[in-house]
Amino acid sequence: MVQLDFYGTLVAASLVLLLGRGLVTRIGFLRAYNIPEPVAGGLVVALALLVLRSFDVEVRFDTSLQTPLMLAFFATIGLSADFASLKKGGRVVGVFLLAVIGLLVVQNAMGIGLATALGLDPLMGLLTGSITLAGGHGTGAAWGATFSEKYGLASASELAMASATFGLVLGGLIGGPVASLLIKRTQVPGCIEQEKPRVPKGFEQPNKERSITPFSFIETLALIAVSLLAGSLLNGLLHGSAFELPTFVCVLFVGVVLRNGLSALGLYQVFEREVSVLGNVSLSLFLAIALMSLKLWDLASLALPIFIILAAQTLVMALFAIFVTFRVMGSNYDAAVLAAGHCGFGLGATPTAIANMQAVTQRYGPSQIAFLVVPMVGAFFIDIVNVIVIKLYLALPFFAAA
């Protein structure tokens, strides 16, 4: 076994990003279907590690940097959200949230229905529904433990981790192709491929240059650090209460308060250029570490019936994004970018959604509304509504009787 330490893992993650950029630049298929660079590079490395494992060689990474990078990314989302912009996107956020809730309901119905038809415990269907797909590894781990302890479902945690891994991979793979299909075949209005150079806002077009200064960079770094510290403390205070929220939501909330509180008091205006640079760096490194350290052999261990359910969930996600999300969001370019983002966190996680949208906007042009709506819904609202939907399903008669 080869164990890479903190520095070795950081070097590996950086090389994965460079590999991903090289692959997307040179392989037309990846570029045509807007596959995010961290996904392309990370999956190649994960597959290489899978091959090495067949020769009894296993490489392990120090993933201690993964959580801080994820939290830093969500802090930058909070610092990018000003109330004036949120007011403009209020109705759009509401409509998109309804589409998201619709998918949660469909995912659980699909999972339970297929599990029952295949002779499996309906709880397995629920676990391969919104718990692990929209919820990700964290939500999957929490509910997996609950299903094992309360309902006696064997290997629930292992199934949850494998399902969440499957979703993370597929969420990063289908978002770009879905957006490309919508843009090219429906000729949506607002698409401006190869537009003239402009100064991008927020997390749009991460490869565009942004003018920054060392001092303003340090100021923004300090704001992110404060968001991480205060968010972690807030999470500790809420732990075990009825208002308990994931740490990343608390960090995002603190970022929003900092951004708008300092602005309202006239003390400080957040520099969006620095926020976007630090956010994009955190996002890229987080995804690189997450994907290159995937244990793809966990997916290989999935029983065929579970694999069938997850494959069906992937197809449903793509169809839902094309025929529901795209249409209810206006059938325009912004709606196509939102559909790509929905694929990202509908199967995987919010960072995957942002990477999907960046891959699309890097090629076709900016979509400010998409980068306003998806982070807020994917990072803040989805965990709350997902818990409500899951508990409503668990209240159904055949679960209540278990």
C-alpha positions in Angstrom: 0.0 0.0 0.0 1.2 3.5 -0.9 0.1 6.2 1.6 0.5 9.8 0.4 0.7 12.5 3.1 -0.8 15.9 3.1 1.8 17.4 0.7 1.7 14.4 -1.6 -2.1 14.6 -1.8 -1.9 18.3 -2.6 0.6 17.6 -5.4 -1.6 14.8 -6.8 -4.7 16.9 -6.7 -2.9 19.7 -8.6 -1.7 17.2 -11.2 -5.2 15.8 -11.6 -6.5 19.3 -12.4 -3.7 19.8 -15.0 -4.5 16.4 -16.4 -8.2 17.2 -16.6 -7.5 20.5 -18.4 -5.2 18.7 -20.9 -7.8 16.0 -21.6 -10.6 18.5 -22.1 -8.4 20.6 -24.4 -7.3 17.7 -26.6 -10.3 15.4 -26.6 -13.2 16.8 -28.6 -15.8 14.5 -27.1 -15.1 15.8 -23.6 -15.1 19.4 -24.8 -18.2 19.0 -26.9 -20.2 17.6 -24.0 -18.9 20.1 -21.4 -17.3 17.5 -19.0 -15.8 19.5 -16.1 -12.0 19.3 -16.0 -11.8 18.0 -12.4 -14.2 15.2 -13.3 -12.2 14.2 -16.4 -8.9 14.1 -14.6 -10.2 12.7 -11.3 -12.0 9.8 -13.0 -8.9 8.8 -15.1 -6.8 8.7 -11.9 -9.6 6.7 -10.1 -9.7 4.2 -12.9 -5.9 3.9 -12.9 -6.0 3.2 -9.2 -8.7 0.6 -9.8 -6.4 -1.2 -12.2 -3.5 -1.0 -9.8 -5.6 -2.5 -7.1 -6.1 -5.6 -9.2 -2.3 -6.0 -9.0 -2.5 -5.7 -5.1 -1.3 -2.1 -5.2 -3.4 0.3 -3.3 -2.8 4.1 -3.1 -4.4 6.1 -0.3 -4.6 9.8 0.1 -4.6 12.2 3.0 -8.1 13.7 2.6 -7.8 16.0 5.6 -7.8 19.0 3.2 -11.0 17.9 1.5 -13.5 19.2 4.2 -11.8 22.6 4.7 -11.8 23.1 0.9 -15.5 22.3 0.7 -16.3 24.6 3.5 -14.2 27.4 2.0 -16.1 26.9 -1.3 -19.4 27.3 0.5 -18.1 30.3 2.4 -17.4 32.0 -0.9 -20.9 31.3 -2.0 -22.2 33.1 1.0 -19.8 36.0 0.5 -21.0 36.3 -3.1 -24.7 36.5 -2.2 -26.0 40.0 -1.6 -29.6 40.6 -0.7 -30.2 42.9 -3.6 -29.4 40.1 -6.1 -31.4 37.6 -4.1 -34.4 39.9 -4.2 -34.1 39.9 -8.0 -33.9 36.2 -8.2 -36.6 35.5 -5.6 -39.3 34.2 -7.9 -36.8 32.1 -9.9 -35.4 30.6 -6.7 -38.9 29.6 -5.7 -39.7 28.0 -9.0 -36.4 26.1 -9.1 -37.0 24.9 -5.5 -40.4 23.5 -6.6 -38.6 21.6 -9.4 -36.1 20.3 -7.0 -38.8 19.1 -4.6 -40.5 17.4 -7.5 -37.3 15.4 -8.3 -36.9 14.4 -4.6 -40.4 12.9 -4.7 -39.8 11.2 -8.0 -36.4 9.7 -6.9 -37.9 8.1 -3.8 -40.9 6.8 -5.6 -38.7 5.3 -8.3 -36.3 3.8 -5.8 -39.1 2.2 -3.6 -41.0 1.0 -6.7 -38.0 -0.7 -8.3 -36.8 -2.1 -5.0 -40.2 -3.7 -4.4 -40.4 -5.0 -8.0 -37.0 -6.6 -7.7 -37.8 -8.2 -4.4 -35.7 -6.0 -2.2 -36.5 -4.2 1.1 -38.2 -0.9 0.2 -35.8 0.8 2.6 -33.0 0.0 0.0 -35.1 1.8 -2.6 -35.3 4.8 -0.3 -31.6 4.6 0.4 -30.9 4.7 -3.3 -33.3 7.6 -3.8 -32.9 11.2 -2.5 -31.1 10.2 0.6 -27.8 9.4 -1.2 -28.4 11.0 -4.6 -29.6 14.5 -3.7 -28.2 14.2 -0.1 -24.7 12.9 -0.9 -22.3 11.1 1.3 -23.0 13.0 4.5 -26.8 12.5 4.4 -26.3 8.9 3.2 -24.0 8.1 6.2 -26.5 9.6 8.7 -29.5 7.7 7.3 -27.6 4.5 6.7 -26.8 4.4 10.4 -30.5 5.1 11.2 -31.7 2.3 8.9 -29.3 -0.2 10.4 -30.1 0.7 14.1 -33.8 1.4 13.9 -35.0 -0.8 11.0 -32.3 -3.5 11.1 -31.3 -3.1 7.4 -28.0 -5.0 6.9 -25.1 -3.2 5.3 -27.1 0.1 5.0 -24.0 2.3 5.5 -22.0 0.5 2.9 -24.9 0.7 0.4 -25.3 4.4 1.2 -21.6 5.2 0.5 -21.6 3.2 -2.7 -24.8 4.8 -4.0 -23.5 8.3 -3.1 -20.3 7.6 -5.0 -22.2 6.4 -8.0 -24.3 9.6 -7.9 -21.2 11.8 -7.6 -19.6 10.3 -10.6 -22.7 10.3 -12.8 -23.8 13.8 -11.7 -20.5 15.2 -13.0 -20.9 13.2 -16.3 -24.4 13.9 -17.4 -24.8 17.6 -16.7 -22.7 18.9 -19.6 -24.3 16.6 -22.2 -27.8 17.5 -21.0 -27.0 21.2 -21.4 -25.4 20.7 -24.8 -28.4 18.7 -26.0 -30.8 21.4 -24.9 -28.7 24.3 -26.4 -28.0 22.7 -29.8 -31.2 20.8 -30.5 -33.7 23.3 -29.2 -31.7 26.4 -30.3 -32.4 28.2 -27.0 -32.3 32.0 -27.0 -29.5 33.7 -25.1 -26.7 31.4 -26.0 -23.6 33.4 -27.0 -20.9 30.8 -27.7 -17.4 32.3 -28.1 -18.6 35.7 -26.8 -16.3 38.7 -26.6 -14.0 38.9 -23.6 -15.6 40.3 -20.5 -15.0 40.5 -16.8 -17.0 37.5 -15.4 -18.9 37.7 -12.1 -19.0 35.2 -9.3 -18.2 31.6 -10.3 -18.9 32.1 -14.0 -16.2 31.1 -16.5 -13.4 30.3 -14.0 -10.6 30.3 -16.6 -11.1 34.0 -17.3 -8.5 36.3 -15.8 -9.4 38.6 -12.9 -7.4 41.6 -11.7 -6.6 41.3 -8.0 -4.2 42.8 -5.4 -2.3 41.0 -2.6 -3.9 43.1 0.1 -7.5 42.6 -1.1 -6.8 38.9 -1.5 -5.7 38.7 2.1 -8.9 40.6 3.2 -11.0 38.1 1.4 -9.0 35.2 2.8 -9.7 36.7 6.3 -13.5 36.8 5.6 -13.4 33.1 4.5 -11.5 32.2 7.6 -14.0 34.0 9.8 -16.9 32.3 8.0 -15.3 28.9 8.6 -14.7 29.6 12.3 -18.0 31.2 13.0 -19.9 28.6 10.9 -18.2 25.7 12.8 -19.1 27.3 16.2 -22.7 27.9 15.0 -22.9 24.2 14.0 -21.7 23.2 17.4 -24.3 25.3 19.1 -27.1 23.9 16.9 -25.9 20.3 17.2 -28.6 18.0 18.7 -31.3 20.7 18.5 -34.4 20.9 16.3 -32.5 23.5 14.2 -29.4 21.4 13.5 -27.9 22.0 10.1 -24.9 20.6 8.2 -21.7 22.5 8.9 -21.4 23.8 5.3 -24.9 25.4 5.6 -23.8 27.2 8.7 -20.6 28.4 7.0 -22.6 29.6 4.0 -25.1 31.4 6.3 -22.2 33.2 8.1 -20.8 34.3 4.8 -24.1 35.8 3.7 -24.4 37.7 7.1 -20.8 39.0 6.8 -21.3 40.1 3.2 -24.5 42.0 3.8 -23.9 43.1 7.4 -20.6 44.8 6.6 -22.2 46.4 3.5 -25.3 47.6 5.3 -23.1 49.2 8.0 -20.9 50.8 5.4 -17.8 49.2 6.8 -16.6 47.0 3.9 -17.5 46.0 0.4 -16.7 42.4 -0.6 -14.4 42.2 -3.7 -16.2 39.6 -5.8 -13.1 39.0 -8.0 -11.1 37.7 -5.1 -14.0 35.7 -3.7 -14.5 34.0 -7.1 -10.8 33.2 -7.5 -10.6 31.6 -4.0 -13.9 29.9 -4.5 -12.9 28.4 -7.8 -9.5 27.2 -6.4 -11.3 25.6 -3.4 -13.9 24.0 -5.7 -11.4 22.6 -8.2 -9.1 21.1 -5.5 -12.0 19.7 -3.6 -13.4 17.9 -6.6 -10.0 16.7 -7.6 -9.4 15.1 -4.2 -12.9 13.7 -4.0 -12.8 12.1 -7.4 -9.2 10.8 -7.4 -9.8 9.2 -4.0 -13.0 7.4 -5.1 -13.1 3.7 -4.3 -14.6 2.6 -7.6 -14.4 -1.0 -6.4 -17.3 -0.1 -4.0 -19.4 0.4 -7.1 -18.2 -3.0 -8.5 -19.5 -4.6 -5.4 -23.0 -3.4 -5.9 -25.5 -6.1 -6.4 -27.1 -6.1 -9.9 -30.5 -5.1 -8.6 -29.1 -2.0 -6.8 -27.1 -1.1 -9.9 -30.3 -1.3 -12.0 -32.0 1.1 -9.6 -29.2 3.6 -9.7 -28.9 3.4 -13.5 -32.7 4.1 -13.7 -32.2 7.0 -11.3 -29.6 8.5 -13.6 -31.9 8.2 -16.6 -34.7 9.8 -14.6 -32.5 12.6 -13.6 -31.5 13.4 -17.2 -35.1 13.2 -18.4 -36.4 15.3 -15.5 -33.8 18.0 -16.3 -34.7 18.0 -20.0 -38.5 17.9 -19.7 -39.2 19.5 -16.4 -36.4 21.7 -15.1 -35.6 23.2 -18.5 -39.2 23.9 -19.3 -40.4 25.3 -16.0 -37.3 27.6 -15.8 -38.2 29.2 -19.1 -36.7 27.1 -21.9 -33.9 29.5 -22.5 -30.1 29.5 -22.1 -30.3 30.2 -18.3 -32.7 27.2 -18.1 -30.2 25.0 -19.9 -27.4 26.0 -17.5 -29.8 25.4 -14.5 -30.6 21.9 -15.9 -26.9 21.1 -15.9 -26.6 22.3 -12.4 -29.7 20.3 -11.3 -28.0 17.1 -12.7 -25.0 17.9 -10.6 -26.6 18.2 -7.2 -29.6 16.0 -8.0 -27.3 13.0 -8.3 -24.2 14.3 -6.5 -23.4 17.5 -4.7 -23.5 21.3 -5.1 -19.8 21.5 -6.0 -20.5 19.1 -8.8 -23.4 21.3 -9.9 -21.2 24.4 -10.0 -18.5 22.5 -12.0 -21.1 21.4 -14.5 -22.4 25.0 -15.0 -18.8 26.3 -15.3 -18.1 23.8 -18.0 -21.2 25.0 -19.9 -20.7 28.8 -19.4 -17.0 28.5 -20.2 -18.0 27.5 -23.7 -21.4 29.2 -24.4 -21.3 32.4 -22.2 -22.4 33.6 -18.8 -25.5 32.9 -16.9 -25.7 35.0 -13.8 -29.1 33.8 -12.7 -28.0 30.2 -12.7 -25.0 31.0 -10.5 -27.3 32.9 -8.2 -30.0 30.2 -7.9 -28.2 26.9 -7.9 -25.8 27.6 -5.0 -28.6 28.9 -2.8 -31.0 26.1 -3.5 -28.4 23.3 -3.7 -26.5 24.4 -0.6 -29.1 25.8 1.7 -32.6 24.6 0.9 -32.2 21.1 -0.5 -31.0 19.5 2.8 -34.0 21.0 4.6 -36.7 19.9 2.1 -34.9 16.5 1.6 -35.3 15.7 5.3 -39.0 16.6 5.1 -39.6 14.5 2.0 -37.7 11.5 3.5 -39.7 11.6 6.7 -43.0 11.8 4.8 -42.0 8.7 2.9 -41.0 6.9 6.1 -44.5 7.7 7.5 -46.1 5.5 4.8 -47.8 2.4 6.1 -45.3 -0.2 5.0 -42.4 1.7 6.6 -44.3 2.6 9.8 -45.2 -1.1 10.3 -41.5 -2.1 10.0 
